[in-house]
């Protein structure tokens, strides 16, 4: 998601100051916490691995301890949407084979992934659509934000800053899913970042049992980073970096829009979207997080990212041109003094825009990335990173509605329902090594599940697009779709603008003729899929008709 920059220089100045504050953060290390898995106050030794001789590398220098002059150019949507709207000749490849829907399904009435205009106008979309998935239970609350993770028997729903004055239940919602048929609200997290809106930064580190987010506000913000213990009791998280035992945390971030953990749980990274802002926060002692790096990657604008298992590589998505940068983060991982990050490789493409995030996986013994575009009907693509200096897109995965021949239907269907149309957003796999299933939140197309054993011939096996919540707008103050300050505030659908499709002009808020499913689904056991959609909230689903997580 792109948001126009406001007062970036001031945010950076506060971030610099934040890097000097951590020593006065909350009290001494807890002896109980020191016994937790993964805890370490020590700094690993040894030099980072070399990239290799003769490799051209772009080098980004840290912003801390330097005097900088930063020119901020504020631009609107035109900053990221190129003047030329020509569609790449290779679009349309990788369309997944349609699912074979068994008994109990309530199938789509249009092409794959479509909610036709007539269904929206007739009220048919209020029944939803499902194939080989059934709803076990759910907790709607007042809606949710873009990324909402789950851990063990709990789910965490961030909420929109836009509805803060009208919300009955503030901050991040903690949902107890001990009984998937009857999920229930267990707690509210109202520390600064959780209260201000977390967007795509709310993430869990399963190894250490930590939940964290940065303050994002209406789309990009600075200052706060909050980290919670969910290892002891996931339904009642405990704020670890509180100031003087209060519900307040001191500044520990520069800019935030996205966020993610290094796999070992010792570092949380926040990307700020604008100017390629990237902050690394040391969370070895989560009671005293501290900034160890602030700089830039994915210039001119970055987005989501993932890290290699050893934490030495970051795979960061770019806004424009769409693509992925491979970044050496080994100096941060090894806690070198004044660390630098360097670019190892990059890949980009023209038939998509605003790459959202990445997932490192293996496939047939090779290292790959899953990369997702949230604009331009770019869909999902698979990238071979066996040679990290020259990443290579090998295959794509799209729904029928995302192909060029259906641009007219997209324009008619999505007009009036907010910024995002039939776009992919966040995906997950059933396992990182040789995954067989991938599930994606695809905004107005709902939740889609694919068999990806053969990248060249992906096959959809299930989908669930929840009932439209157009009759409940006043109750959805936590939904970014219904109450967001920007993305749901106008009915203009801009996500397909590069294909000359921006919907028909529409004033007023999104019409909620479908839900927005944007959060990464989570495979739970052999037969369940836990998802969160912005209007419907948390939903526990069960696979049917022989579909299962093997």
N, C-alpha and C positions, 0 to 999 in steps of 0.2 A: 504494500500500500504506500502511496506517495502522499505526503502532506507538505504544504508550503512551510518553509523555515521561518521562524519568528524569533528574533533576538538570540540567534545562535551564539554570538560572541559572549553574551552575558552568561549563557549556560556553560560555555567552556570555562569561563573564569571561575565559576562556582565549582566546576569539576576539578580544576587545578587545586583550589583550596581544599577540596574534599580529600585529595590524596595525602594531605598533611594532617588530617584530623584523626585517622583511625586510632592513634595511640590513646585518645581520651574516650574511646568507645566503652561500652559497658564492661564492667568488672572483670575479675580474673577468670581464667579458664576453669570450667567446671570439671571436677575430677570425674564425675559421672560421664560427661561428654567425652573426656579424653579416652575412655574405654570403648568408645563407639567404633564400629568398623570404618576403616579408611582414615581415621584421624591421624594427623601428623603435623607437628609444629616445625618440623625440620625442613630445610631446603635441600632438594636433591643435588648431588654433585655431578660433575662431569660436563664436558662441552657438548653442545648440540651437534647432531650429525651434519656433515657437509652435504650440500645439494649435488655437487659435482662440478668438475672443471668445465669451463667453456659454456656454461649455461647462462643465457641472458636472464637477469633477474631485475625486477623492479623493487626498489627499496623504500620502505616507509619509515620515517624517523619518529621517535616518540615525541609527544607534545609536552610531557612533564619536564620541568626544570629548564624550559626554554622560553624565550620571549618571542612571541609570534605576532605577526600582523595578518589578520584573516579578513578577507573580503567576502561578504556573504551576498550572493545574488539571489534575490527572492523571485521565484518564477512560479507560475501556475502549472496547469496540466501540460502545457506545451513543452515544458522542460523535459518531460519523459516520453512524449508521443512525437515521433518524428514527422516532419512535414510530408514526406513521401509515405503513402499508405499502400504501396505495392505489396502484394502478398507473395511470399517466397514460393517458387515453383514446386517445392517438395512438400507443401502442405497436403493434408488428407491421408498421409501414410499412417499406419499403426492403429487404425480403428479397431477397437476390440470387438470380437465376435459377441453377438447378443447372448444374454443369459437364457438358459432353458428353464423357465419358471414353472415350478410344480404346484400341487394343490395348496390352497390357502393364500396364493399370491393375488395381489390387486395390481395388475400390470399397467405400465405406461400406455397412453393412448396415442402418442406421437412417435417420432423417431427416438432412438436411444438417447436418454438423458433429457428429453424435452418435456416441459409442462406447457402444452399448447395454449394460445390465447383464449380459445373457446372454453377450455377447462377452467381458466382463471375467471372468466366472466360468468360462467354458469354456476360456479361454486364447486365443481368437481374436484378442484385442487385441494379443497378443505378435507377431502377424504384421504389424501396422500396416495402414495404408490409404493408397492413393496413386491419383492421377488425373492423367495427363498430366505427371507428374514421375517421374524415376527417380534413384536414388542413384548417384553416381559414386564417392564415397569419404567417409570420415569419420575423425574423431579423437574418441573418447569420453572418454579420460582418466578422471577421477573425477567428471565432471559439471561443471555450470556454474551461474552466477548468473543474474539476471534480464535484464541487457542486456550483450551481448557483440559488439562491433563488428568489422569487418574493414577492411583497407586494402591496396590493391594485391594482392600475393599472400600476405597474412598475415591471420590471425584471432587475436583476443584473447579469452580465456575467463576471466572473473573466477570465483572460487570462494567457497563458503560459509565464513563464520567458524565455523559450527556444527560443522564436521568438522575443525577445525584440528588437534586432537590426534591424529586418525587418518589424516590425509591423507599420502600418500606424496609428492605433488607439490604444494608449497605455493604460495600467492599466485596471481597472474594467469598463465595459461598462454599462451605465444606459440606459435601453430601455423603452420608453414610449409606453404602450400598451392600451392607451385610446381607440384606435380603433384596436381591435384584428386582423382585416383584413389587417391593415397597421401599424405594429409596426415600431418605428423609434428610432434612436439613439438620446438621449437627453443630455447626458453628459459623461465625462470621469473622473473617480476618480484616481488620480495619486499621492496620498500620499504614504509614503514608503511601507506599507504593500500591498496596492492595486497595486502598481507598480511592486513589487517583485514577485507576484504570491500568490494566496490565497488557492489553492487546495481545501481542505474540511473544511476550517475554515470560509468561508463567510456565515454569518448567520444573520437572522432578528429576533428581538424581537418585536412581534406585539403589545404587551401591551403598550410599551413605544415608539414605532416607531423609533427603533434604528437599524442601520446596522453596523456590525463590522467584522473585520478579523484580523488575525495575519500574519506576513510575513512568508511564507513557502519556497519561492524560488524554488529549483529544487525538493524538497520533504520534507526536514526538515530544519528549520532555526530558528533564535532567534530574539530578540530585539523588533521588532515593533508591536504595537497594534493600530489600527485606528478605531475610532467610529464616525459614521455620524448620523445626525438628518434626518430622512425621514418622520417624522410625519407631518411637515408643508408642504413639497412639495416633494413627493417621486421621481419625475423626476429630481430634482435638489438638491441632498443631500448636507448637510452642515457639513464640518469637525468640530467636536466639541473639540477635544483635540489637536488642532494645537499649535505649539510653536511660540509665539510672532506673532500671526496672519499670519503665513506662511503656506505653504503646507507641512510642516515638523512636525513629531511627535517625541517625545522623547521615549527612550526605556521603555517598560512596559510589557515585557514578557520574559520568559526563553526560552523554545523551543516550536515550533509550527508545527503541521501537520494537526490536527483537531481542531475544536472549537465548542462551543455551549453556549447558554444562560441559566441561571436559569430562570424559568418561570416568576418571578417577574421583570426581567430585571435589577436587582441590581448587578449581578455577571456574568462575562463572563469567561468561563473556556477554557484553551488551553491544549490539550494533544500533547506531542512531539514524540510519537511513541517509540523512543529508550529509554531504561532503565526505561520505565514506567513514563516518565516525565509528571507532571501535574502542571499547574499553575492556580491559581484563581485570577482574576482581579476585584477589586471593581470598579463598574461603577455607584454607587449611584449618584455621580456627574460626568457625562461623560466628563466634561471639564478637570477633573483631575483624570484619572484612576490610580489606584495604586495596586501593587501586595500585596495580603493579605495571600497568601499561595503558597509555591513551594515545591513540594515533589514528591512522586512516587505512582502510582497505576497501576494495571494491569501488573506488572513485569512478564517477562522480556521486553515485548513490548506491549503497549496499542494501542488503535485506537479510533474510535468514541464512542459517549456516549449520553445519555439523562439524564434528571433529573425528579424527582417526582414533582408533582404540588406544594408542599410546599418547594421544594429545598433542603430537608434534605437527600435525597438519590440520588446517582448517579449510573447509570447502564452502566458500561464501558466495551467495547468490548476488547477481548484479541486477540493477533496475533497468538500465539501458546502456548499451544494447543488452538484450537478454543473454544470460550466460552465467558461468561459474569461474571463479578464480581459485586456484589451489595456492594456499599460503603456508609458508613455513612458520610455525608458532613455537618451535622447539626452545627458543630462548626464553619465552614466557613460561613454558612448561617446566623448564629446568631452573627457573628463577634467577636467570642471569641479571646482574645489575644493569640498569638502563637497557632493557631488551629491545631488539628490533624485530620486525617481521619482514619477510621477503616473499615476493611472488615466485612460485615455482613453475606454474603453468596456467593456461586459461583456455576457455572455449566459449564461443558465442554463436548465436543463430539469429535469423531474421524473421522467422515465422512464429513469433511470440514476443512477449514483452513482460517486464517486471518479474523476473524469476524470483520465486518465493522462498524456497528452502531446498535442502539436499538431504539425502540419506545414504551413508556409505554401506554397501553390501558386497557380498561375493556372489558370483554366478559362474558356474562351471569352472571353478577354481581361480577365476580372475577377479580383480578388484573393480568394482563399479560404483557409480553414484546414480541415485534416482534424483532427478531435478524436476521441479514443478513450476510452471508459469502461471501467474494469477491474472494476467492480462493477455489480450490478443488471441484468445482461443488456442493458446500454445500447448495446453495439455501437459502430459508427463513425458519425459524422455530418459533414456538409459545411456550413461556415459562410461565408456571404458577408460579407467585411470591406471591401467597396468603400467603405462608410461606416464607418470604424473606431469612430465614436462609438456606432453602433447595429448591432453585429454581428447577423446573422440566420441561423438554421439553415434551410437550404433543403431538405436531403435527408438520409436516413439509410441505413445499410447494415447489415444483420444476416444471420445465418445462421438457418435454420429452427429449430434447437434453441434459439435465443435468444428466441423469441417466446413470449408469455404462454400460448398453448395447449399448450406443451410443458413447462410448469413441473413437472408430475408426473414426467416422464421425467428431467428435470435432477436432481430431488431423489433419485430412485432411483439414477441412474447415478453421480453424483459423490460420494455418501456414502462417507466413509472415505478419500478421496484428497486430503486437504489443503484449504487455505483456498480455492483458486481452482478454479472449475468450467469451464464453457464460456464463458469471458470473453475478449473482445479485450484486448490489452495494448499492443503496440507494432507500428506499421505503417511502411512505407516506400513511396516511389513510384519509378517508373523514371526520372523526371526532374521537377524542380520546376515547369517551365513546360509547361503543357498535358500533364500526364501521361496515359498511356493505361492503365497497369497499376499496381495497388497490391497489395502483399503484406503480410500481417499474421501475427504470432505470436498465436495465440488459445488459449493454455493447453491444455486437454484436447481442443480441436478441432484442434490441430496448426497447421500453416502453411497459410494460405489465400491464393489469388491471384485477383484480380478485375480485370475490364475495367471501368474507370470513365470511359470516354469520355462516357457519358450518366449523370450523377449520379442521375437519376430512374429509371433502369432498369439498375442494376449487374448484372453477369453474372460468375459465378464461372467461371474457365477452368482451374484446376488446384488440387490440394491434396496435402499430404503430412503424414500423421500417423504418426510413427515407431513402431516396435514398442515395446510396454510393456516396461520393464526391471525388472519385479517380482522377477526371480530374481537381480538383481545389487545389491541394496540395500547389502550390506557393502562393495561396491567403489565406492560413489558418495558419498564423504565430501565432495566438492566441490559436490554438487548441493544447491541450496536446497530443492528439492522433497523429496529423500530425507533431507537432514541439516540443514536450516535450523533455527534455534533457535525460530522462531515459526511461519512459514507452512506448513512441512511437518511440524511436530512433533505436530499433532493432525489426525485424519482429518475433523474437522468442516468442512464446506464452507460458509463464511459469505459468499462473494462474491455470492450471490443472495438475501441475507437480506431485502432490501427487497421481494421478491416472495413473502415468507413461505416461502422455501426456504432452509433452512440444512442440508440433508441430514439423514440420520438420525443420531442420536447415535453417535459412534464414538470410542473411546479408543485411544491408541497412535498411532504415526506413520502418515503417508500410506501407502496400500497399493500405490502405484505401478501401478495398473491401467491407466493411460495415462501418457504423458510430459507434461511441462509445457513448451510452446513459447511463450516469452515475449519473445524477443529480436527486434529488427527485422531481417527478411531483407534481403539486399543483392543487387540485380540486377547480374550480372557478365557483360558482353558480351551477345550476342544470345540465348544459350540456357542460361545458368546462373543459379542462385539459391543463394546461400550463406546457411545458416541455422545457428542454435545453439539446441538445446533442452536443458533442464536435466539430464535424465537421459542423453540420447544424445550430448551434446556437439556438436561442430562437424560439420556435414554439408554436402557439396557436392552439389547437385542439378542435374539437367539437364531442361529442358523437352522434351516429346515430342509427337507427334501434331499437329504444325503450330503449337503454341503457342510464341511467341517474344517477345522484347523488341524492339519496333520502334523 
